Amino acid sequence: MLNSSNLHERPENIQQAQGDSPHRDSTGVHVVPFRGWRFTEDHRVTSKPSSFTPWAQHGTPSQLADTFTAWQQTGAVVQDRDSSFYVYEQTGPQGVQRGVLAAVHVQSDLCPHEQVIPEKVNAIAELMEGAGMNLDPVLLGFSGDGSTTGCIRYSLTREPAMEILSADGQLHRLWPITDGHWIEAITEELRTRPAHIADGHHRHAAALQLQRSNEGRAWDYFPALLVDIETSPMQLSPIHRVLPSADPCQALDTARTQFKVQSLSGGVDDWIASLNQQATIGPAFVLVTSHGAYIATDPHLDYLKQVQRDSPASLRNMHLAVLHDALIDDLWKIPDHPETINYEHTAQSAVQRVLENSGVAVLTTPPTREELESAALAGVCLPRKSTSFGPKPHPGLTFRTIEGN
């Protein structure tokens, strides 16, 4: 588990990768309450996660603004009268997550662990600026002293202000916190605690970009769910690669020159079981084409030494680094671009994309917590979309607009 001593390390090259300002408050995370917009009773019970933020994938700034304005005018959403922190809990088949939603200053001591895609950062910044509002909350993990946990435990004894059962079976509950005692306790705890960005690197980078490019304080803060990982550990899941332009036959033939490649039988669950077993021994990846699935293992050691000679030592044994250094970059020579490397959070969705559109899917395992800590301490950013922390906060429990906060 990542702990507070690890999180205090803030390597310079990670700051530069995220575009940070040198004037960061390095003592911890600075949070303030905000006046959230929430769905009313008549609208929230039938809502699903995808219906809350349709703009996140397909919308334009004007569409986002028009949609939210329509919700305001019809009374679908109302703004809380008082600025609040929000205790948040989700439970269900995807796991348990508890934390506090707050507005976090962009110059807080936040440690990213992944690189970002500049085009995606620009698109998110343009969307937020044009609509005058933030998108989904960033997920932050920290090691606390118990103050935030105490507030959460107190809130769980009361009736929630909002409760939603989402389509995936997760129950999401929300409690606004306006009591000065709890607000002060949480603020003081986080002021001395750095945090790592578990999910939302691009949203964080977009917030930094907006703050730099706008005068005044309008974009100084962004919404985040802060989770004390000592009392609410996060789950680590893989993010699989889909290479739509890769020629399946050529990719397999090239992989065989430096890896042991064997065909797999059965279905996706069987392939993942084989992958997890082989990954305990060494680097392993399942390569899926429209004609079948194959597992690549046992890379030639001399080849790995050569291809990784310029790679940071802390990454050389990480399976995902081997995937990018050896297969994607060297053998397949696929450029690191959104059009040539796509990302899927489930093996089933990655496989389905290949079956429908050809190409190659690469099913992976996530880095371990020890590998993440080692990379962070060495000042190294992992390849983009290296791992998924979860479960993710629900995107539509509360919204933060720039005007009025």
MITOR-431022 format. One line per field, with one value per residue (C-alpha): residue in three letters; chain; x, z negated, y. Coordinates in nm, 2 decimals, always signed. Each point is the difference from the previous one (the first is absolute). Layout:
% residues N
code = ALA	... .
unit = A	... .
px = X	... .
pz = Z	... .
py = Y	... .
//
This chain:
% residues 405
code = MET	LEU	ASN	SER	SER	ASN	LEU	HIS	GLU	ARG	PRO	GLU	ASN	ILE	GLN	GLN	ALA	GLN	GLY	ASP	SER	PRO	HIS	ARG	ASP	SER	THR	GLY	VAL	HIS	VAL	VAL	PRO	PHE	ARG	GLY	TRP	ARG	PHE	THR	GLU	ASP	HIS	ARG	VAL	THR	SER	LYS	PRO	SER	SER	PHE	THR	PRO	TRP	ALA	GLN	HIS	GLY	THR	PRO	SER	GLN	LEU	ALA	ASP	THR	PHE	THR	ALA	TRP	GLN	GLN	THR	GLY	ALA	VAL	VAL	GLN	ASP	ARG	ASP	SER	SER	PHE	TYR	VAL	TYR	GLU	GLN	THR	GLY	PRO	GLN	GLY	VAL	GLN	ARG	GLY	VAL	LEU	ALA	ALA	VAL	HIS	VAL	GLN	SER	ASP	LEU	CYS	PRO	HIS	GLU	GLN	VAL	ILE	PRO	GLU	LYS	VAL	ASN	ALA	ILE	ALA	GLU	LEU	MET	GLU	GLY	ALA	GLY	MET	ASN	LEU	ASP	PRO	VAL	LEU	LEU	GLY	PHE	SER	GLY	ASP	GLY	SER	THR	THR	GLY	CYS	ILE	ARG	TYR	SER	LEU	THR	ARG	GLU	PRO	ALA	MET	GLU	ILE	LEU	SER	ALA	ASP	GLY	GLN	LEU	HIS	ARG	LEU	TRP	PRO	ILE	THR	ASP	GLY	HIS	TRP	ILE	GLU	ALA	ILE	THR	GLU	GLU	LEU	ARG	THR	ARG	PRO	ALA	HIS	ILE	ALA	ASP	GLY	HIS	HIS	ARG	HIS	ALA	ALA	ALA	LEU	GLN	LEU	GLN	ARG	SER	ASN	GLU	GLY	ARG	ALA	TRP	ASP	TYR	PHE	PRO	ALA	LEU	LEU	VAL	ASP	ILE	GLU	THR	SER	PRO	MET	GLN	LEU	SER	PRO	ILE	HIS	ARG	VAL	LEU	PRO	SER	ALA	ASP	PRO	CYS	GLN	ALA	LEU	ASP	THR	ALA	ARG	THR	GLN	PHE	LYS	VAL	GLN	SER	LEU	SER	GLY	GLY	VAL	ASP	ASP	TRP	ILE	ALA	SER	LEU	ASN	GLN	GLN	ALA	THR	ILE	GLY	PRO	ALA	PHE	VAL	LEU	VAL	THR	SER	HIS	GLY	ALA	TYR	ILE	ALA	THR	ASP	PRO	HIS	LEU	ASP	TYR	LEU	LYS	GLN	VAL	GLN	ARG	ASP	SER	PRO	ALA	SER	LEU	ARG	ASN	MET	HIS	LEU	ALA	VAL	LEU	HIS	ASP	ALA	LEU	ILE	ASP	ASP	LEU	TRP	LYS	ILE	PRO	ASP	HIS	PRO	GLU	THR	ILE	ASN	TYR	GLU	HIS	THR	ALA	GLN	SER	ALA	VAL	GLN	ARG	VAL	LEU	GLU	ASN	SER	GLY	VAL	ALA	VAL	LEU	THR	THR	PRO	PRO	THR	ARG	GLU	GLU	LEU	GLU	SER	ALA	ALA	LEU	ALA	GLY	VAL	CYS	LEU	PRO	ARG	LYS	SER	THR	SER	PHE	GLY	PRO	LYS	PRO	HIS	PRO	GLY	LEU	THR	PHE	ARG	THR	ILE	GLU	GLY	ASN .
unit = A	A	A	A	A	A	A	A	A	A	A	A	A	A	A	A	A	A	A	A	A	A	A	A	A	A	A	A	A	A	A	A	A	A	A	A	A	A	A	A	A	A	A	A	A	A	A	A	A	A	A	A	A	A	A	A	A	A	A	A	A	A	A	A	A	A	A	A	A	A	A	A	A	A	A	A	A	A	A	A	A	A	A	A	A	A	A	A	A	A	A	A	A	A	A	A	A	A	A	A	A	A	A	A	A	A	A	A	A	A	A	A	A	A	A	A	A	A	A	A	A	A	A	A	A	A	A	A	A	A	A	A	A	A	A	A	A	A	A	A	A	A	A	A	A	A	A	A	A	A	A	A	A	A	A	A	A	A	A	A	A	A	A	A	A	A	A	A	A	A	A	A	A	A	A	A	A	A	A	A	A	A	A	A	A	A	A	A	A	A	A	A	A	A	A	A	A	A	A	A	A	A	A	A	A	A	A	A	A	A	A	A	A	A	A	A	A	A	A	A	A	A	A	A	A	A	A	A	A	A	A	A	A	A	A	A	A	A	A	A	A	A	A	A	A	A	A	A	A	A	A	A	A	A	A	A	A	A	A	A	A	A	A	A	A	A	A	A	A	A	A	A	A	A	A	A	A	A	A	A	A	A	A	A	A	A	A	A	A	A	A	A	A	A	A	A	A	A	A	A	A	A	A	A	A	A	A	A	A	A	A	A	A	A	A	A	A	A	A	A	A	A	A	A	A	A	A	A	A	A	A	A	A	A	A	A	A	A	A	A	A	A	A	A	A	A	A	A	A	A	A	A	A	A	A	A	A	A	A	A	A	A	A	A	A	A	A	A	A	A	A	A	A	A	A	A	A	A	A	A	A	A	A	A	A	A	A	A	A	A	A	A	A	A	A	A	A	A	A	A	A	A	A	A	A .
px = +0.00	+0.12	+0.08	+0.06	+0.38	+0.00	-0.24	+0.23	+0.24	-0.08	+0.26	+0.06	-0.05	-0.35	-0.09	+0.12	-0.19	-0.32	+0.08	+0.02	+0.09	+0.31	-0.21	-0.17	-0.11	+0.21	-0.13	-0.31	-0.34	-0.20	-0.37	-0.31	-0.37	-0.21	-0.37	-0.08	-0.29	-0.19	-0.28	-0.34	-0.20	-0.22	+0.29	+0.27	-0.17	-0.01	+0.33	+0.30	+0.37	+0.01	-0.29	+0.17	+0.30	-0.07	+0.24	+0.29	+0.05	-0.21	-0.11	+0.12	+0.03	-0.32	-0.18	+0.12	-0.11	-0.34	-0.06	+0.08	-0.20	-0.30	+0.04	+0.01	-0.30	-0.21	+0.10	+0.17	+0.30	+0.01	+0.30	+0.06	-0.05	+0.32	+0.35	+0.07	+0.23	-0.18	+0.05	-0.03	-0.05	-0.05	-0.06	-0.08	+0.14	+0.28	+0.13	-0.02	+0.13	-0.04	+0.15	-0.07	-0.09	+0.16	+0.14	+0.38	+0.25	+0.18	+0.34	-0.04	+0.26	-0.14	+0.22	-0.09	+0.12	-0.09	+0.09	-0.29	-0.10	+0.03	-0.29	-0.23	+0.10	-0.07	-0.34	-0.10	+0.12	-0.19	-0.31	+0.01	+0.08	-0.27	-0.26	+0.12	+0.00	+0.21	-0.05	+0.01	+0.19	+0.37	+0.07	+0.27	+0.16	+0.17	+0.11	-0.19	+0.00	-0.36	-0.18	-0.16	-0.08	-0.17	-0.22	-0.09	-0.09	-0.22	-0.18	-0.07	-0.22	-0.23	-0.24	+0.17	-0.11	+0.02	+0.00	+0.03	+0.02	+0.19	-0.03	+0.31	-0.17	+0.20	-0.19	+0.13	-0.08	+0.08	+0.00	+0.07	+0.22	-0.04	+0.09	+0.30	+0.16	+0.03	+0.10	+0.28	+0.12	+0.00	+0.17	+0.27	+0.07	+0.04	+0.21	+0.29	-0.07	+0.11	-0.21	+0.05	-0.22	-0.17	-0.23	-0.04	+0.35	-0.14	-0.27	+0.27	+0.23	-0.28	-0.08	+0.36	+0.00	-0.32	+0.15	+0.31	-0.19	-0.27	+0.04	-0.17	-0.09	-0.28	+0.19	+0.21	-0.21	-0.13	-0.23	+0.16	-0.09	+0.26	+0.03	+0.21	+0.17	+0.08	-0.37	-0.14	+0.26	-0.04	-0.02	+0.26	-0.13	+0.17	-0.06	+0.02	+0.14	-0.18	+0.22	-0.25	+0.26	+0.22	+0.02	-0.09	+0.22	+0.30	-0.04	+0.00	+0.29	+0.21	-0.08	+0.11	+0.35	+0.06	-0.28	-0.14	-0.35	-0.26	-0.36	-0.27	-0.33	-0.33	-0.14	+0.10	-0.02	+0.23	+0.25	+0.00	+0.06	+0.30	+0.13	-0.02	+0.18	+0.28	+0.04	+0.11	+0.31	+0.09	-0.13	-0.31	-0.26	-0.30	-0.01	-0.35	-0.08	-0.31	+0.13	+0.09	+0.19	+0.37	+0.21	+0.34	+0.25	+0.37	+0.16	+0.36	+0.21	+0.28	-0.26	-0.17	+0.33	+0.07	-0.35	-0.02	+0.35	-0.12	-0.31	-0.01	+0.12	-0.32	-0.21	+0.20	-0.17	-0.35	-0.20	-0.17	+0.33	+0.12	-0.32	+0.07	+0.38	+0.02	-0.33	-0.17	+0.30	+0.27	-0.14	-0.33	+0.11	-0.34	+0.01	-0.14	-0.30	-0.38	-0.07	+0.24	-0.03	-0.35	-0.07	-0.27	-0.07	-0.14	+0.14	-0.34	-0.03	+0.36	-0.07	-0.34	+0.17	+0.24	-0.27	-0.20	+0.29	+0.30	+0.34	+0.16	-0.11	+0.27	-0.14	+0.22	+0.04	+0.02	+0.33	+0.03	-0.02	+0.37	+0.09	-0.21	+0.18	+0.34	-0.07	-0.13	+0.30	+0.23	-0.18	-0.13	-0.34	-0.15	-0.13	-0.34	-0.30	+0.22	-0.26	-0.35	-0.07	-0.35	-0.28	-0.05	-0.23	-0.34	+0.01	-0.34	-0.04	+0.10	+0.12	+0.23	-0.04	+0.25	-0.25	-0.14	+0.29 .
pz = +0.00	+0.08	-0.33	-0.10	-0.01	+0.36	+0.10	-0.13	+0.28	+0.29	+0.27	+0.24	+0.32	-0.11	-0.07	+0.35	+0.16	-0.15	+0.06	-0.36	-0.12	-0.21	-0.26	-0.13	-0.36	-0.09	-0.35	+0.10	+0.16	-0.03	+0.00	-0.03	+0.00	+0.31	+0.08	+0.20	+0.24	-0.06	+0.18	-0.17	-0.13	+0.31	+0.24	-0.18	-0.05	+0.37	+0.09	+0.11	-0.01	+0.38	+0.00	-0.24	+0.21	+0.37	+0.08	-0.15	+0.32	+0.27	-0.10	+0.09	-0.24	+0.13	-0.03	-0.35	-0.09	+0.16	-0.17	-0.34	+0.05	+0.10	-0.32	-0.20	+0.16	-0.03	-0.36	+0.07	-0.19	-0.29	-0.17	-0.37	-0.20	-0.20	+0.10	-0.11	+0.00	+0.10	-0.16	+0.27	-0.02	+0.26	-0.06	+0.22	+0.23	+0.13	-0.36	-0.28	+0.01	-0.26	+0.01	-0.01	+0.31	-0.02	+0.22	+0.02	+0.08	+0.32	-0.16	-0.28	-0.05	+0.24	+0.13	+0.35	+0.10	+0.37	+0.31	+0.17	+0.36	+0.09	+0.25	-0.26	-0.26	+0.25	+0.09	-0.37	-0.07	+0.29	-0.11	-0.36	+0.09	+0.27	-0.24	-0.31	-0.21	-0.11	+0.11	-0.21	-0.33	+0.00	-0.22	-0.26	-0.26	-0.32	-0.33	-0.27	-0.38	-0.05	+0.02	+0.34	-0.10	-0.31	+0.20	+0.23	-0.28	-0.16	+0.33	+0.06	-0.32	+0.17	+0.29	+0.32	+0.20	+0.32	+0.09	+0.35	+0.11	+0.33	+0.29	-0.12	-0.33	-0.21	-0.26	-0.03	-0.30	-0.07	-0.32	+0.02	-0.29	-0.11	-0.37	-0.07	-0.23	+0.27	+0.27	-0.21	-0.11	+0.36	+0.13	-0.26	+0.05	+0.38	-0.03	-0.12	+0.23	+0.36	+0.22	+0.31	+0.31	+0.03	+0.29	+0.19	+0.12	+0.31	-0.20	-0.25	+0.29	+0.16	-0.32	-0.03	+0.36	-0.06	-0.31	+0.19	+0.30	-0.19	-0.23	-0.33	-0.23	+0.20	+0.09	-0.32	-0.12	+0.14	-0.16	-0.13	-0.21	-0.28	-0.13	-0.30	+0.13	-0.35	-0.08	+0.36	+0.22	+0.37	+0.25	+0.27	+0.35	+0.34	+0.30	+0.32	+0.33	+0.34	+0.31	+0.28	+0.27	-0.08	+0.25	-0.20	+0.19	+0.01	-0.37	-0.10	+0.23	-0.13	-0.36	+0.05	+0.08	-0.36	-0.21	-0.04	+0.16	-0.06	+0.11	-0.26	-0.01	-0.17	-0.06	-0.15	-0.36	+0.09	+0.17	-0.31	-0.23	+0.21	+0.01	-0.38	-0.05	+0.24	-0.13	-0.34	+0.18	+0.23	+0.27	+0.17	+0.24	+0.18	+0.36	+0.15	+0.37	+0.19	+0.06	-0.36	-0.31	-0.08	-0.31	+0.03	-0.28	-0.06	+0.18	+0.10	-0.28	+0.22	+0.22	-0.30	-0.13	+0.34	+0.06	-0.36	-0.03	-0.01	-0.22	-0.37	-0.22	-0.21	+0.31	+0.16	-0.18	+0.02	+0.25	+0.15	+0.07	+0.17	+0.21	+0.12	+0.02	+0.18	+0.19	+0.06	+0.06	+0.13	+0.17	+0.12	+0.03	-0.09	-0.08	-0.33	+0.12	-0.08	+0.35	-0.01	-0.37	-0.15	-0.36	-0.15	-0.37	+0.05	+0.20	+0.15	+0.15	+0.14	+0.16	+0.14	+0.17	+0.17	+0.11	+0.15	+0.15	+0.03	-0.14	-0.31	-0.37	-0.26	-0.34	-0.29	-0.38	-0.22	-0.16	-0.36	-0.28	-0.07	+0.37	-0.02	-0.31	+0.15	+0.31	-0.20	-0.23	+0.30	+0.16	+0.30	+0.17	+0.12	+0.35	+0.06	-0.13	-0.20	-0.26	-0.12	-0.37	-0.11	-0.04	+0.17	-0.15	+0.16	+0.25	-0.08	-0.37	-0.01	+0.25	-0.05	+0.21	+0.02	-0.05	-0.35	-0.17 .
py = +0.00	+0.35	+0.18	+0.36	-0.03	-0.11	+0.27	+0.27	-0.07	+0.24	-0.05	+0.29	-0.20	-0.10	+0.36	+0.10	-0.28	+0.14	+0.36	+0.11	+0.34	+0.04	+0.20	-0.32	-0.02	-0.30	-0.05	-0.20	+0.03	+0.33	-0.06	+0.22	-0.07	+0.08	+0.05	-0.32	-0.04	-0.32	-0.19	+0.04	-0.30	-0.03	-0.02	-0.20	-0.33	-0.09	+0.15	-0.21	+0.09	+0.04	+0.25	+0.23	+0.10	-0.07	+0.28	-0.18	-0.21	+0.16	+0.35	+0.35	+0.29	+0.15	-0.33	-0.04	+0.35	-0.04	-0.33	+0.13	+0.32	-0.21	-0.21	+0.32	+0.16	-0.32	-0.05	-0.33	+0.14	+0.24	+0.17	-0.05	+0.32	-0.04	-0.09	-0.36	-0.29	-0.32	-0.34	-0.26	-0.38	-0.26	-0.37	-0.29	-0.27	+0.24	+0.06	+0.25	+0.35	+0.28	+0.35	+0.37	+0.21	+0.35	+0.27	-0.05	+0.28	-0.08	+0.08	-0.25	-0.27	-0.26	-0.28	-0.13	-0.35	+0.00	+0.21	+0.19	+0.04	+0.37	-0.01	-0.14	+0.26	+0.28	-0.15	-0.03	+0.36	+0.13	-0.18	+0.12	+0.36	+0.02	-0.14	+0.18	-0.31	-0.29	-0.36	-0.32	+0.02	-0.11	-0.29	+0.07	-0.23	+0.11	-0.15	+0.18	+0.04	-0.09	+0.33	-0.06	-0.36	+0.13	+0.23	-0.29	-0.23	+0.27	+0.06	-0.36	+0.00	+0.25	-0.01	+0.10	+0.31	-0.20	-0.36	-0.16	-0.36	+0.01	-0.25	-0.20	-0.08	+0.25	+0.19	+0.37	+0.22	+0.36	+0.21	+0.38	+0.12	+0.36	-0.04	+0.23	-0.26	-0.26	+0.24	+0.13	-0.35	-0.13	+0.32	-0.02	-0.37	+0.04	+0.31	-0.22	-0.30	-0.03	-0.22	-0.21	+0.03	-0.34	+0.10	+0.32	+0.09	+0.17	+0.20	+0.11	+0.11	+0.18	+0.19	+0.10	+0.12	+0.21	+0.16	+0.10	+0.14	+0.20	+0.30	+0.01	-0.29	-0.16	-0.31	-0.04	-0.30	-0.33	-0.26	-0.32	-0.29	-0.04	-0.36	-0.09	-0.32	-0.11	-0.06	-0.03	-0.18	+0.04	-0.29	-0.03	-0.11	-0.03	+0.22	-0.20	+0.12	-0.01	+0.06	+0.06	+0.05	-0.30	-0.28	-0.32	-0.25	+0.23	+0.09	-0.37	-0.09	+0.29	-0.08	-0.36	+0.13	+0.11	-0.16	-0.35	+0.02	-0.27	-0.03	+0.00	-0.18	+0.08	+0.34	+0.34	-0.13	-0.29	+0.23	+0.23	-0.29	-0.11	+0.35	+0.04	-0.33	+0.08	+0.36	-0.14	-0.14	+0.28	+0.24	-0.14	+0.14	-0.14	+0.10	-0.02	+0.01	-0.07	-0.35	-0.10	+0.08	-0.06	+0.05	+0.16	-0.09	-0.05	+0.29	-0.06	+0.16	+0.13	+0.17	+0.16	+0.13	+0.16	+0.15	+0.13	+0.13	+0.36	-0.07	+0.09	-0.29	+0.02	-0.09	-0.27	-0.29	+0.15	-0.20	+0.30	+0.16	-0.32	+0.01	+0.36	-0.02	-0.34	-0.07	+0.33	+0.23	-0.23	-0.30	+0.14	+0.36	+0.14	+0.38	+0.11	+0.18	-0.02	-0.11	-0.29	-0.11	-0.03	-0.09	-0.23	-0.07	-0.34	-0.30	-0.06	+0.34	-0.01	-0.34	+0.12	+0.30	-0.23	-0.24	+0.29	+0.20	-0.22	+0.10	-0.15	+0.02	-0.04	-0.12	+0.09	-0.02	+0.31	+0.12	-0.10	+0.26	-0.06	+0.08	+0.32	+0.11	-0.08	+0.20	+0.30	+0.00	-0.01	+0.29	-0.20	+0.03	-0.32	-0.05	+0.16	-0.19	-0.24	-0.09	+0.07	+0.07	-0.05	-0.02	+0.34	+0.27	+0.03	+0.29	+0.15	+0.03	+0.37	+0.25	+0.30	+0.31	+0.28	+0.28	+0.00	-0.18 .
//
